[in-house]
């Protein structure tokens, strides 16, 4: 049981670190777009910010869960971990 909890802790920490890194990179790029001299880049940056501001958080959660979670979980190896079989869950 403790091994499963440690795996969950490890996955949570890993997701938090990757989320922070990706959000920092994406936010920096968007910020640079917003202050760019080129009109196209400013419009792209502004459109993204306004789009995210105007979509309710619950809708974003649904979009992530139903449409994006499959590829993300596969890329992180969660599917392989679950399919490998957990000894605690195989008991009948």
Phi and psi in radians as a Rosetta constraint file:
Dihedral C 1 N 2 CA 2 C 2 CIRCULARHARMONIC -1.179 0.35
Dihedral N 2 CA 2 C 2 N 3 CIRCULARHARMONIC -0.533 0.35
Dihedral C 2 N 3 CA 3 C 3 CIRCULARHARMONIC -1.115 0.35
Dihedral N 3 CA 3 C 3 N 4 CIRCULARHARMONIC -0.685 0.35
Dihedral C 3 N 4 CA 4 C 4 CIRCULARHARMONIC -1.148 0.35
Dihedral N 4 CA 4 C 4 N 5 CIRCULARHARMONIC -0.723 0.35
Dihedral C 4 N 5 CA 5 C 5 CIRCULARHARMONIC -1.143 0.35
Dihedral N 5 CA 5 C 5 N 6 CIRCULARHARMONIC -0.684 0.35
Dihedral C 5 N 6 CA 6 C 6 CIRCULARHARMONIC -1.172 0.35
Dihedral N 6 CA 6 C 6 N 7 CIRCULARHARMONIC -0.646 0.35
Dihedral C 6 N 7 CA 7 C 7 CIRCULARHARMONIC -1.113 0.35
Dihedral N 7 CA 7 C 7 N 8 CIRCULARHARMONIC -0.732 0.35
Dihedral C 7 N 8 CA 8 C 8 CIRCULARHARMONIC -1.113 0.35
Dihedral N 8 CA 8 C 8 N 9 CIRCULARHARMONIC -0.718 0.35
Dihedral C 8 N 9 CA 9 C 9 CIRCULARHARMONIC -1.106 0.35
Dihedral N 9 CA 9 C 9 N 10 CIRCULARHARMONIC -0.770 0.35
Dihedral C 9 N 10 CA 10 C 10 CIRCULARHARMONIC -1.066 0.35
Dihedral N 10 CA 10 C 10 N 11 CIRCULARHARMONIC -0.793 0.35
Dihedral C 10 N 11 CA 11 C 11 CIRCULARHARMONIC -1.129 0.35
Dihedral N 11 CA 11 C 11 N 12 CIRCULARHARMONIC -0.673 0.35
Dihedral C 11 N 12 CA 12 C 12 CIRCULARHARMONIC -1.121 0.35
Dihedral N 12 CA 12 C 12 N 13 CIRCULARHARMONIC -0.786 0.35
Dihedral C 12 N 13 CA 13 C 13 CIRCULARHARMONIC -1.128 0.35
Dihedral N 13 CA 13 C 13 N 14 CIRCULARHARMONIC -0.751 0.35
Dihedral C 13 N 14 CA 14 C 14 CIRCULARHARMONIC -1.091 0.35
Dihedral N 14 CA 14 C 14 N 15 CIRCULARHARMONIC -0.784 0.35
Dihedral C 14 N 15 CA 15 C 15 CIRCULARHARMONIC -1.118 0.35
Dihedral N 15 CA 15 C 15 N 16 CIRCULARHARMONIC -0.661 0.35
Dihedral C 15 N 16 CA 16 C 16 CIRCULARHARMONIC -1.140 0.35
Dihedral N 16 CA 16 C 16 N 17 CIRCULARHARMONIC -0.759 0.35
Dihedral C 16 N 17 CA 17 C 17 CIRCULARHARMONIC -1.142 0.35
Dihedral N 17 CA 17 C 17 N 18 CIRCULARHARMONIC -0.836 0.35
Dihedral C 17 N 18 CA 18 C 18 CIRCULARHARMONIC -1.105 0.35
Dihedral N 18 CA 18 C 18 N 19 CIRCULARHARMONIC -0.699 0.35
Dihedral C 18 N 19 CA 19 C 19 CIRCULARHARMONIC -1.090 0.35
Dihedral N 19 CA 19 C 19 N 20 CIRCULARHARMONIC -0.718 0.35
Dihedral C 19 N 20 CA 20 C 20 CIRCULARHARMONIC -1.144 0.35
Dihedral N 20 CA 20 C 20 N 21 CIRCULARHARMONIC -0.782 0.35
Dihedral C 20 N 21 CA 21 C 21 CIRCULARHARMONIC -1.110 0.35
Dihedral N 21 CA 21 C 21 N 22 CIRCULARHARMONIC -0.846 0.35
Dihedral C 21 N 22 CA 22 C 22 CIRCULARHARMONIC -1.148 0.35
Dihedral N 22 CA 22 C 22 N 23 CIRCULARHARMONIC -0.672 0.35
Dihedral C 22 N 23 CA 23 C 23 CIRCULARHARMONIC -1.155 0.35
Dihedral N 23 CA 23 C 23 N 24 CIRCULARHARMONIC -0.660 0.35
Dihedral C 23 N 24 CA 24 C 24 CIRCULARHARMONIC -1.136 0.35
Dihedral N 24 CA 24 C 24 N 25 CIRCULARHARMONIC -0.795 0.35
Dihedral C 24 N 25 CA 25 C 25 CIRCULARHARMONIC -1.108 0.35
Dihedral N 25 CA 25 C 25 N 26 CIRCULARHARMONIC -0.852 0.35
Dihedral C 25 N 26 CA 26 C 26 CIRCULARHARMONIC -1.138 0.35
Dihedral N 26 CA 26 C 26 N 27 CIRCULARHARMONIC -0.696 0.35
Dihedral C 26 N 27 CA 27 C 27 CIRCULARHARMONIC -1.158 0.35
Dihedral N 27 CA 27 C 27 N 28 CIRCULARHARMONIC -0.664 0.35
Dihedral C 27 N 28 CA 28 C 28 CIRCULARHARMONIC -1.144 0.35
Dihedral N 28 CA 28 C 28 N 29 CIRCULARHARMONIC -0.765 0.35
Dihedral C 28 N 29 CA 29 C 29 CIRCULARHARMONIC -1.101 0.35
Dihedral N 29 CA 29 C 29 N 30 CIRCULARHARMONIC -0.760 0.35
Dihedral C 29 N 30 CA 30 C 30 CIRCULARHARMONIC -1.114 0.35
Dihedral N 30 CA 30 C 30 N 31 CIRCULARHARMONIC -0.721 0.35
Dihedral C 30 N 31 CA 31 C 31 CIRCULARHARMONIC -1.095 0.35
Dihedral N 31 CA 31 C 31 N 32 CIRCULARHARMONIC -0.714 0.35
Dihedral C 31 N 32 CA 32 C 32 CIRCULARHARMONIC -1.148 0.35
Dihedral N 32 CA 32 C 32 N 33 CIRCULARHARMONIC -0.622 0.35
Dihedral C 32 N 33 CA 33 C 33 CIRCULARHARMONIC -1.101 0.35
Dihedral N 33 CA 33 C 33 N 34 CIRCULARHARMONIC -0.719 0.35
Dihedral C 33 N 34 CA 34 C 34 CIRCULARHARMONIC -1.134 0.35
Dihedral N 34 CA 34 C 34 N 35 CIRCULARHARMONIC -0.513 0.35
Dihedral C 34 N 35 CA 35 C 35 CIRCULARHARMONIC -1.819 0.35
Dihedral N 35 CA 35 C 35 N 36 CIRCULARHARMONIC 0.191 0.35
Dihedral C 35 N 36 CA 36 C 36 CIRCULARHARMONIC -1.176 0.35
Dihedral N 36 CA 36 C 36 N 37 CIRCULARHARMONIC 2.709 0.35
Dihedral C 36 N 37 CA 37 C 37 CIRCULARHARMONIC -1.359 0.35
Dihedral N 37 CA 37 C 37 N 38 CIRCULARHARMONIC -0.424 0.35
Dihedral C 37 N 38 CA 38 C 38 CIRCULARHARMONIC -1.421 0.35
Dihedral N 38 CA 38 C 38 N 39 CIRCULARHARMONIC 2.346 0.35
Dihedral C 38 N 39 CA 39 C 39 CIRCULARHARMONIC -1.107 0.35
Dihedral N 39 CA 39 C 39 N 40 CIRCULARHARMONIC -0.719 0.35
Dihedral C 39 N 40 CA 40 C 40 CIRCULARHARMONIC -1.048 0.35
Dihedral N 40 CA 40 C 40 N 41 CIRCULARHARMONIC -0.801 0.35
Dihedral C 40 N 41 CA 41 C 41 CIRCULARHARMONIC -1.134 0.35
Dihedral N 41 CA 41 C 41 N 42 CIRCULARHARMONIC -0.692 0.35
Dihedral C 41 N 42 CA 42 C 42 CIRCULARHARMONIC -1.090 0.35
Dihedral N 42 CA 42 C 42 N 43 CIRCULARHARMONIC -0.705 0.35
Dihedral C 42 N 43 CA 43 C 43 CIRCULARHARMONIC -1.158 0.35
Dihedral N 43 CA 43 C 43 N 44 CIRCULARHARMONIC -0.704 0.35
Dihedral C 43 N 44 CA 44 C 44 CIRCULARHARMONIC -1.095 0.35
Dihedral N 44 CA 44 C 44 N 45 CIRCULARHARMONIC -0.820 0.35
Dihedral C 44 N 45 CA 45 C 45 CIRCULARHARMONIC -1.084 0.35
Dihedral N 45 CA 45 C 45 N 46 CIRCULARHARMONIC -0.774 0.35
Dihedral C 45 N 46 CA 46 C 46 CIRCULARHARMONIC -1.174 0.35
Dihedral N 46 CA 46 C 46 N 47 CIRCULARHARMONIC -0.710 0.35
Dihedral C 46 N 47 CA 47 C 47 CIRCULARHARMONIC -1.057 0.35
Dihedral N 47 CA 47 C 47 N 48 CIRCULARHARMONIC -0.775 0.35
Dihedral C 47 N 48 CA 48 C 48 CIRCULARHARMONIC -1.071 0.35
Dihedral N 48 CA 48 C 48 N 49 CIRCULARHARMONIC -0.839 0.35
Dihedral C 48 N 49 CA 49 C 49 CIRCULARHARMONIC -1.092 0.35
Dihedral N 49 CA 49 C 49 N 50 CIRCULARHARMONIC -0.795 0.35
Dihedral C 49 N 50 CA 50 C 50 CIRCULARHARMONIC -1.167 0.35
Dihedral N 50 CA 50 C 50 N 51 CIRCULARHARMONIC -0.633 0.35
Dihedral C 50 N 51 CA 51 C 51 CIRCULARHARMONIC -1.119 0.35
Dihedral N 51 CA 51 C 51 N 52 CIRCULARHARMONIC -0.808 0.35
Dihedral C 51 N 52 CA 52 C 52 CIRCULARHARMONIC -1.177 0.35
Dihedral N 52 CA 52 C 52 N 53 CIRCULARHARMONIC -0.668 0.35
Dihedral C 52 N 53 CA 53 C 53 CIRCULARHARMONIC -1.123 0.35
Dihedral N 53 CA 53 C 53 N 54 CIRCULARHARMONIC -0.595 0.35
Dihedral C 53 N 54 CA 54 C 54 CIRCULARHARMONIC -1.634 0.35
Dihedral N 54 CA 54 C 54 N 55 CIRCULARHARMONIC -0.071 0.35
Dihedral C 54 N 55 CA 55 C 55 CIRCULARHARMONIC -1.668 0.35
Dihedral N 55 CA 55 C 55 N 56 CIRCULARHARMONIC 2.213 0.35
Dihedral C 55 N 56 CA 56 C 56 CIRCULARHARMONIC -1.064 0.35
Dihedral N 56 CA 56 C 56 N 57 CIRCULARHARMONIC 2.514 0.35
Dihedral C 56 N 57 CA 57 C 57 CIRCULARHARMONIC -0.983 0.35
Dihedral N 57 CA 57 C 57 N 58 CIRCULARHARMONIC -0.625 0.35
Dihedral C 57 N 58 CA 58 C 58 CIRCULARHARMONIC -1.113 0.35
Dihedral N 58 CA 58 C 58 N 59 CIRCULARHARMONIC -0.665 0.35
Dihedral C 58 N 59 CA 59 C 59 CIRCULARHARMONIC -1.131 0.35
Dihedral N 59 CA 59 C 59 N 60 CIRCULARHARMONIC -0.713 0.35
Dihedral C 59 N 60 CA 60 C 60 CIRCULARHARMONIC -1.077 0.35
Dihedral N 60 CA 60 C 60 N 61 CIRCULARHARMONIC -0.679 0.35
Dihedral C 60 N 61 CA 61 C 61 CIRCULARHARMONIC -1.123 0.35
Dihedral N 61 CA 61 C 61 N 62 CIRCULARHARMONIC -0.762 0.35
Dihedral C 61 N 62 CA 62 C 62 CIRCULARHARMONIC -1.099 0.35
Dihedral N 62 CA 62 C 62 N 63 CIRCULARHARMONIC -0.747 0.35
Dihedral C 62 N 63 CA 63 C 63 CIRCULARHARMONIC -1.061 0.35
Dihedral N 63 CA 63 C 63 N 64 CIRCULARHARMONIC -0.801 0.35
Dihedral C 63 N 64 CA 64 C 64 CIRCULARHARMONIC -1.120 0.35
Dihedral N 64 CA 64 C 64 N 65 CIRCULARHARMONIC -0.808 0.35
Dihedral C 64 N 65 CA 65 C 65 CIRCULARHARMONIC -1.160 0.35
Dihedral N 65 CA 65 C 65 N 66 CIRCULARHARMONIC -0.807 0.35
Dihedral C 65 N 66 CA 66 C 66 CIRCULARHARMONIC -1.506 0.35
Dihedral N 66 CA 66 C 66 N 67 CIRCULARHARMONIC -0.498 0.35
Dihedral C 66 N 67 CA 67 C 67 CIRCULARHARMONIC -1.950 0.35
Dihedral N 67 CA 67 C 67 N 68 CIRCULARHARMONIC -0.545 0.35
Dihedral C 67 N 68 CA 68 C 68 CIRCULARHARMONIC -1.893 0.35
Dihedral N 68 CA 68 C 68 N 69 CIRCULARHARMONIC -0.280 0.35
Dihedral C 68 N 69 CA 69 C 69 CIRCULARHARMONIC -1.209 0.35
Dihedral N 69 CA 69 C 69 N 70 CIRCULARHARMONIC -0.561 0.35
Dihedral C 69 N 70 CA 70 C 70 CIRCULARHARMONIC -1.017 0.35
Dihedral N 70 CA 70 C 70 N 71 CIRCULARHARMONIC -0.999 0.35
Dihedral C 70 N 71 CA 71 C 71 CIRCULARHARMONIC -1.104 0.35
Dihedral N 71 CA 71 C 71 N 72 CIRCULARHARMONIC -0.626 0.35
Dihedral C 71 N 72 CA 72 C 72 CIRCULARHARMONIC -1.183 0.35
Dihedral N 72 CA 72 C 72 N 73 CIRCULARHARMONIC -0.785 0.35
Dihedral C 72 N 73 CA 73 C 73 CIRCULARHARMONIC -1.131 0.35
Dihedral N 73 CA 73 C 73 N 74 CIRCULARHARMONIC -0.629 0.35
Dihedral C 73 N 74 CA 74 C 74 CIRCULARHARMONIC -1.163 0.35
Dihedral N 74 CA 74 C 74 N 75 CIRCULARHARMONIC -0.746 0.35
Dihedral C 74 N 75 CA 75 C 75 CIRCULARHARMONIC -1.141 0.35
Dihedral N 75 CA 75 C 75 N 76 CIRCULARHARMONIC -0.593 0.35
Dihedral C 75 N 76 CA 76 C 76 CIRCULARHARMONIC -1.419 0.35
Dihedral N 76 CA 76 C 76 N 77 CIRCULARHARMONIC -0.187 0.35
Dihedral C 76 N 77 CA 77 C 77 CIRCULARHARMONIC 1.486 0.35
Dihedral N 77 CA 77 C 77 N 78 CIRCULARHARMONIC 0.267 0.35
Dihedral C 77 N 78 CA 78 C 78 CIRCULARHARMONIC -1.198 0.35
Dihedral N 78 CA 78 C 78 N 79 CIRCULARHARMONIC -0.682 0.35
Dihedral C 78 N 79 CA 79 C 79 CIRCULARHARMONIC -1.060 0.35
Dihedral N 79 CA 79 C 79 N 80 CIRCULARHARMONIC -0.783 0.35
Dihedral C 79 N 80 CA 80 C 80 CIRCULARHARMONIC -1.124 0.35
Dihedral N 80 CA 80 C 80 N 81 CIRCULARHARMONIC -0.648 0.35
Dihedral C 80 N 81 CA 81 C 81 CIRCULARHARMONIC -1.146 0.35
Dihedral N 81 CA 81 C 81 N 82 CIRCULARHARMONIC -0.744 0.35
Dihedral C 81 N 82 CA 82 C 82 CIRCULARHARMONIC -1.217 0.35
Dihedral N 82 CA 82 C 82 N 83 CIRCULARHARMONIC -0.729 0.35
Dihedral C 82 N 83 CA 83 C 83 CIRCULARHARMONIC -1.260 0.35
Dihedral N 83 CA 83 C 83 N 84 CIRCULARHARMONIC -0.340 0.35
Dihedral C 83 N 84 CA 84 C 84 CIRCULARHARMONIC -1.169 0.35
Dihedral N 84 CA 84 C 84 N 85 CIRCULARHARMONIC -0.372 0.35
Dihedral C 84 N 85 CA 85 C 85 CIRCULARHARMONIC 1.679 0.35
Dihedral N 85 CA 85 C 85 N 86 CIRCULARHARMONIC 2.182 0.35
Dihedral C 85 N 86 CA 86 C 86 CIRCULARHARMONIC -1.781 0.35
Dihedral N 86 CA 86 C 86 N 87 CIRCULARHARMONIC 2.204 0.35
Dihedral C 86 N 87 CA 87 C 87 CIRCULARHARMONIC -1.004 0.35
Dihedral N 87 CA 87 C 87 N 88 CIRCULARHARMONIC -0.603 0.35
Dihedral C 87 N 88 CA 88 C 88 CIRCULARHARMONIC -1.203 0.35
Dihedral N 88 CA 88 C 88 N 89 CIRCULARHARMONIC -0.636 0.35
Dihedral C 88 N 89 CA 89 C 89 CIRCULARHARMONIC -1.445 0.35
Dihedral N 89 CA 89 C 89 N 90 CIRCULARHARMONIC -0.272 0.35
Dihedral C 89 N 90 CA 90 C 90 CIRCULARHARMONIC -1.435 0.35
Dihedral N 90 CA 90 C 90 N 91 CIRCULARHARMONIC -0.225 0.35
Dihedral C 90 N 91 CA 91 C 91 CIRCULARHARMONIC -1.173 0.35
Dihedral N 91 CA 91 C 91 N 92 CIRCULARHARMONIC 2.404 0.35
